[in-house]
Amino acid sequence: MLRRGRIRPVGADAGIAATAFARAGFSDPTLVLRWNEIAGPEMARLCQPLKFSEGPSGGTLTLRAAPGAALFLGHEKRAICERINRYLGRPAVAQVKFSQGAPLTPRPPTPRQKPAGPLPPADPSRRYDGPEGLAKALQALARRR
């Protein structure tokens, strides 16, 4: 029995999310979670993955499109399939279908990393005496702080 006010591990609810993704046909939730990276910001603004079903000739991805965008996106089917398959590293999607739905909720943009600044002369990463590759990685990390 669950008691209120008790601390629970963050991963305790992971089963619920996995069930929801599986119900929509996504055995691997990467396609949904990384849609903005896979499709690109302009395409992700117009459509979102809704359902995935696998068949004998390949998978069919159903995308929910903003009203009026399905016609435009229909001309981009081949490019969408190629982007998805390239990202996943296998020919998972053979066909794309569109379902017009309510206006899509805008997703927050992915945070941009601030540009690397100069490394101060007194930074401790400069004094690291170890493998060259690790020293360069530490200095790159120090530039980003």
NURO-632910 format. One record per residue: x, y, z of N, C-alpha, C in turn. Coordinates in steps of 0.1 Angstrom, whole numbers. Layout:
residues N
+-------+-------+-------+-------+-------+-------+-------+-------+-------+
|   n_u |   n_v |   n_w |  ca_u |  ca_v |  ca_w |   c_u |   c_v |   c_w |
+-------+-------+-------+-------+-------+-------+-------+-------+-------+
|     X |     Y |     Z |     X |     Y |     Z |     X |     Y |     Z |
...
+-------+-------+-------+-------+-------+-------+-------+-------+-------+
***
This chain:
residues 145
+-------+-------+-------+-------+-------+-------+-------+-------+-------+
|   n_u |   n_v |   n_w |  ca_u |  ca_v |  ca_w |   c_u |   c_v |   c_w |
+-------+-------+-------+-------+-------+-------+-------+-------+-------+
|     8 |   -12 |     0 |     0 |     0 |     0 |     9 |    12 |     0 |
|     6 |    22 |    -9 |    14 |    34 |   -10 |     9 |    44 |     1 |
|    18 |    50 |     7 |    15 |    60 |    17 |    18 |    74 |    12 |
|    10 |    83 |    14 |    13 |    97 |    10 |    24 |   103 |    18 |
|    31 |   112 |    12 |    41 |   119 |    18 |    54 |   112 |    19 |
|    55 |   100 |    13 |    67 |    92 |    13 |    75 |    95 |     0 |
|    88 |    95 |     2 |    97 |    96 |   -10 |    97 |    83 |   -18 |
|    96 |    85 |   -31 |    97 |    73 |   -40 |   108 |    76 |   -50 |
|   114 |    65 |   -55 |   124 |    67 |   -65 |   118 |    73 |   -78 |
|   126 |    81 |   -86 |   121 |    87 |   -98 |   117 |    76 |  -108 |
|   124 |    65 |  -109 |   122 |    55 |  -119 |   110 |    46 |  -115 |
|   103 |    49 |  -104 |    92 |    40 |  -100 |    80 |    41 |  -110 |
|    79 |    53 |  -117 |    68 |    55 |  -126 |    72 |    52 |  -140 |
|    84 |    47 |  -143 |    88 |    44 |  -156 |    80 |    33 |  -163 |
|    74 |    24 |  -155 |    66 |    14 |  -161 |    53 |    19 |  -167 |
|    48 |    30 |  -162 |    36 |    36 |  -167 |    39 |    42 |  -181 |
|    50 |    49 |  -182 |    54 |    55 |  -194 |    56 |    45 |  -205 |
|    63 |    34 |  -201 |    66 |    23 |  -211 |    53 |    17 |  -216 |
|    43 |    15 |  -207 |    31 |    10 |  -211 |    24 |    19 |  -221 |
|    24 |    32 |  -219 |    17 |    41 |  -228 |    24 |    41 |  -242 |
|    37 |    41 |  -242 |    45 |    40 |  -255 |    42 |    27 |  -262 |
|    41 |    16 |  -255 |    39 |     3 |  -261 |    25 |     3 |  -267 |
|    15 |     9 |  -260 |     1 |     9 |  -265 |     0 |    16 |  -278 |
|     8 |    26 |  -280 |     8 |    34 |  -293 |    17 |    27 |  -303 |
|    24 |    16 |  -300 |    32 |     9 |  -309 |    46 |    12 |  -309 |
|    51 |    21 |  -300 |    65 |    25 |  -299 |    72 |    16 |  -289 |
|    79 |     5 |  -294 |    86 |    -3 |  -285 |    99 |     4 |  -280 |
|   104 |    13 |  -288 |   115 |    22 |  -284 |   110 |    36 |  -284 |
|   109 |    43 |  -273 |   103 |    56 |  -272 |   112 |    67 |  -278 |
|   124 |    64 |  -283 |   133 |    73 |  -288 |   127 |    82 |  -299 |
|   119 |    76 |  -308 |   113 |    83 |  -319 |   104 |    94 |  -314 |
|    97 |    92 |  -303 |    88 |   102 |  -298 |    96 |   113 |  -290 |
|   104 |   108 |  -281 |   112 |   117 |  -272 |   122 |   126 |  -279 |
|   127 |   121 |  -290 |   137 |   129 |  -298 |   132 |   134 |  -311 |
|   119 |   135 |  -312 |   113 |   139 |  -325 |   118 |   152 |  -330 |
|   120 |   162 |  -321 |   125 |   175 |  -326 |   139 |   174 |  -332 |
|   147 |   165 |  -327 |   161 |   163 |  -333 |   160 |   155 |  -346 |
|   151 |   145 |  -347 |   150 |   137 |  -358 |   144 |   144 |  -370 |
|   133 |   150 |  -368 |   125 |   157 |  -379 |   130 |   171 |  -382 |
|   137 |   177 |  -372 |   141 |   191 |  -374 |   131 |   200 |  -368 |
|   135 |   212 |  -364 |   125 |   221 |  -357 |   113 |   225 |  -365 |
|   115 |   227 |  -378 |   104 |   232 |  -387 |    94 |   221 |  -389 |
|    99 |   209 |  -391 |    90 |   197 |  -393 |    83 |   194 |  -380 |
|    90 |   194 |  -369 |    85 |   191 |  -356 |    74 |   201 |  -352 |
|    75 |   213 |  -357 |    65 |   223 |  -354 |    51 |   219 |  -360 |
|    52 |   212 |  -371 |    40 |   209 |  -379 |    34 |   195 |  -376 |
|    42 |   186 |  -371 |    36 |   173 |  -368 |    43 |   166 |  -357 |
|    37 |   156 |  -351 |    42 |   148 |  -340 |    38 |   133 |  -342 |
|    47 |   124 |  -337 |    44 |   110 |  -339 |    31 |   106 |  -330 |
|    22 |    99 |  -336 |    10 |    95 |  -329 |     9 |    80 |  -327 |
|    13 |    72 |  -337 |    12 |    57 |  -336 |    22 |    51 |  -346 |
|    27 |    39 |  -342 |    36 |    32 |  -350 |    31 |    17 |  -351 |
|    30 |    12 |  -363 |    26 |    -2 |  -364 |    35 |    -9 |  -374 |
|    40 |   -21 |  -370 |    49 |   -28 |  -379 |    41 |   -38 |  -387 |
|    45 |   -39 |  -400 |    39 |   -49 |  -409 |    49 |   -57 |  -416 |
|    45 |   -66 |  -425 |    55 |   -75 |  -432 |    63 |   -67 |  -442 |
|    59 |   -56 |  -447 |    67 |   -48 |  -456 |    73 |   -36 |  -450 |
|    73 |   -35 |  -437 |    79 |   -24 |  -430 |    69 |   -17 |  -421 |
|    74 |    -8 |  -413 |    66 |    -1 |  -403 |    58 |    11 |  -410 |
|    47 |    14 |  -404 |    39 |    26 |  -408 |    38 |    35 |  -396 |
|    43 |    47 |  -398 |    43 |    58 |  -387 |    31 |    67 |  -390 |
|    22 |    69 |  -381 |    11 |    79 |  -382 |    15 |    91 |  -374 |
|    15 |   102 |  -381 |    19 |   115 |  -376 |     6 |   124 |  -374 |
|     5 |   130 |  -363 |    -6 |   140 |  -361 |    -1 |   153 |  -367 |
|    -8 |   159 |  -376 |    -4 |   171 |  -383 |   -13 |   182 |  -379 |
|    -7 |   194 |  -379 |   -15 |   206 |  -377 |   -25 |   208 |  -388 |
|   -36 |   213 |  -386 |   -46 |   215 |  -396 |   -40 |   223 |  -408 |
|   -42 |   217 |  -420 |   -37 |   223 |  -432 |   -22 |   220 |  -435 |
|   -15 |   213 |  -426 |    -1 |   210 |  -429 |     0 |   196 |  -435 |
|   -10 |   188 |  -434 |    -9 |   174 |  -439 |    -6 |   174 |  -454 |
|   -12 |   184 |  -462 |   -10 |   184 |  -476 |     5 |   188 |  -479 |
|    10 |   197 |  -472 |    24 |   201 |  -474 |    33 |   189 |  -470 |
|    31 |   183 |  -459 |    39 |   172 |  -454 |    38 |   160 |  -462 |
|    27 |   158 |  -470 |    26 |   147 |  -479 |    37 |   147 |  -489 |
|    41 |   158 |  -493 |    52 |   159 |  -503 |    66 |   156 |  -497 |
|    66 |   155 |  -484 |    79 |   153 |  -477 |    80 |   139 |  -471 |
|    71 |   130 |  -475 |    71 |   116 |  -469 |    84 |   109 |  -470 |
|    90 |   109 |  -482 |   102 |   102 |  -485 |   113 |   108 |  -476 |
|   114 |   121 |  -475 |   124 |   127 |  -467 |   122 |   124 |  -452 |
|   110 |   124 |  -447 |   107 |   120 |  -433 |   112 |   106 |  -430 |
|   108 |    96 |  -439 |   112 |    82 |  -437 |   127 |    81 |  -437 |
|   134 |    88 |  -446 |   149 |    87 |  -446 |   155 |    93 |  -434 |
|   150 |   104 |  -429 |   155 |   110 |  -416 |   153 |   100 |  -404 |
|   142 |    95 |  -403 |   139 |    86 |  -392 |   147 |    73 |  -393 |
|   148 |    67 |  -405 |   156 |    55 |  -406 |   171 |    58 |  -404 |
|   176 |    69 |  -408 |   190 |    73 |  -406 |   192 |    75 |  -391 |
|   183 |    81 |  -384 |   185 |    83 |  -370 |   185 |    70 |  -362 |
|   176 |    61 |  -366 |   174 |    48 |  -359 |   185 |    38 |  -363 |
|   191 |    40 |  -375 |   202 |    31 |  -379 |   196 |    19 |  -386 |
|   184 |    18 |  -389 |   178 |     6 |  -395 |   166 |    11 |  -403 |
|   161 |     3 |  -413 |   149 |     7 |  -421 |   137 |     3 |  -413 |
|   133 |    11 |  -403 |   122 |     8 |  -394 |   109 |    13 |  -400 |
|   109 |    25 |  -407 |    97 |    31 |  -412 |    97 |    30 |  -428 |
|    86 |    24 |  -433 |    85 |    23 |  -448 |    74 |    33 |  -453 |
|    65 |    36 |  -445 |    54 |    45 |  -449 |    50 |    54 |  -438 |
|    46 |    66 |  -442 |    41 |    76 |  -433 |    27 |    80 |  -436 |
|    18 |    81 |  -426 |     4 |    85 |  -428 |     2 |    97 |  -419 |
|    -7 |   106 |  -423 |   -10 |   118 |  -415 |   -24 |   118 |  -411 |
|   -26 |   123 |  -399 |   -39 |   124 |  -392 |   -40 |   139 |  -388 |
|   -50 |   146 |  -394 |   -51 |   160 |  -389 |   -58 |   160 |  -376 |
|   -52 |   168 |  -367 |   -58 |   169 |  -354 |   -58 |   183 |  -349 |
|   -61 |   185 |  -336 |   -61 |   198 |  -330 |   -48 |   204 |  -331 |
|   -47 |   217 |  -330 |   -34 |   224 |  -331 |   -24 |   218 |  -321 |
|   -12 |   216 |  -326 |    -2 |   210 |  -318 |     3 |   220 |  -307 |
|     5 |   214 |  -295 |    11 |   223 |  -284 |    25 |   225 |  -287 |
|    30 |   237 |  -287 |    44 |   240 |  -290 |    53 |   234 |  -279 |
|    63 |   227 |  -284 |    73 |   221 |  -275 |    84 |   232 |  -272 |
|    89 |   231 |  -260 |    99 |   241 |  -257 |   112 |   238 |  -265 |
|   119 |   248 |  -270 |   131 |   245 |  -278 |   141 |   239 |  -269 |
|   150 |   231 |  -276 |   161 |   225 |  -269 |   170 |   235 |  -265 |
|   175 |   235 |  -252 |   184 |   245 |  -247 |   197 |   245 |  -255 |
|   202 |   257 |  -258 |   214 |   258 |  -266 |   225 |   260 |  -256 |
|   236 |   254 |  -259 |   248 |   255 |  -251 |   255 |   268 |  -253 |
|   260 |   274 |  -242 |   266 |   287 |  -244 |   280 |   284 |  -251 |
|   284 |   294 |  -259 |   297 |   292 |  -266 |   309 |   291 |  -256 |
|   318 |   283 |  -260 |   330 |   281 |  -251 |   338 |   294 |  -251 |
|   342 |   298 |  -239 |   349 |   310 |  -237 |   364 |   306 |  -235 |
|   372 |   316 |  -233 |   387 |   314 |  -231 |   389 |   307 |  -218 |
|   400 |   299 |  -218 |   403 |   292 |  -205 |   413 |   301 |  -197 |
|   409 |   304 |  -185 |   418 |   313 |  -177 |   431 |   306 |  -174 |
|   442 |   314 |  -173 |   455 |   308 |  -171 |   457 |   300 |  -158 |
|   449 |   304 |  -148 |   450 |   297 |  -135 |   440 |   286 |  -133 |
|   434 |   281 |  -144 |   424 |   271 |  -143 |   431 |   258 |  -139 |
|   425 |   250 |  -129 |   431 |   237 |  -125 |   432 |   227 |  -136 |
|   424 |   228 |  -146 |   424 |   218 |  -157 |   438 |   219 |  -165 |
|   444 |   230 |  -164 |   457 |   232 |  -171 |   468 |   224 |  -164 |
|   466 |   222 |  -151 |   477 |   215 |  -144 |   475 |   200 |  -144 |
|   465 |   195 |  -150 |   463 |   180 |  -151 |   474 |   173 |  -158 |
|   480 |   163 |  -151 |   491 |   156 |  -157 |   486 |   141 |  -160 |
|   480 |   139 |  -171 |   475 |   126 |  -174 |   474 |   124 |  -189 |
|   466 |   114 |  -194 |   465 |   112 |  -208 |   461 |   125 |  -215 |
|   466 |   127 |  -227 |   464 |   139 |  -235 |   449 |   141 |  -239 |
|   443 |   130 |  -242 |   428 |   131 |  -246 |   420 |   135 |  -234 |
|   423 |   130 |  -223 |   415 |   134 |  -211 |   418 |   148 |  -207 |
|   430 |   153 |  -208 |   434 |   166 |  -205 |   426 |   176 |  -215 |
|   425 |   173 |  -227 |   418 |   181 |  -237 |   403 |   182 |  -233 |
|   398 |   170 |  -229 |   383 |   170 |  -226 |   381 |   178 |  -213 |
|   390 |   177 |  -203 |   388 |   185 |  -191 |   389 |   200 |  -195 |
|   398 |   204 |  -203 |   399 |   218 |  -207 |   387 |   223 |  -215 |
|   381 |   214 |  -223 |   369 |   218 |  -231 |   358 |   220 |  -221 |
|   357 |   211 |  -211 |   346 |   212 |  -201 |   348 |   225 |  -193 |
|   360 |   228 |  -190 |   363 |   241 |  -182 |   359 |   253 |  -190 |
|   361 |   253 |  -203 |   357 |   264 |  -211 |   342 |   266 |  -212 |
|   334 |   256 |  -210 |   320 |   257 |  -211 |   314 |   261 |  -198 |
|   321 |   261 |  -186 |   315 |   266 |  -174 |   313 |   280 |  -173 |
+-------+-------+-------+-------+-------+-------+-------+-------+-------+
***
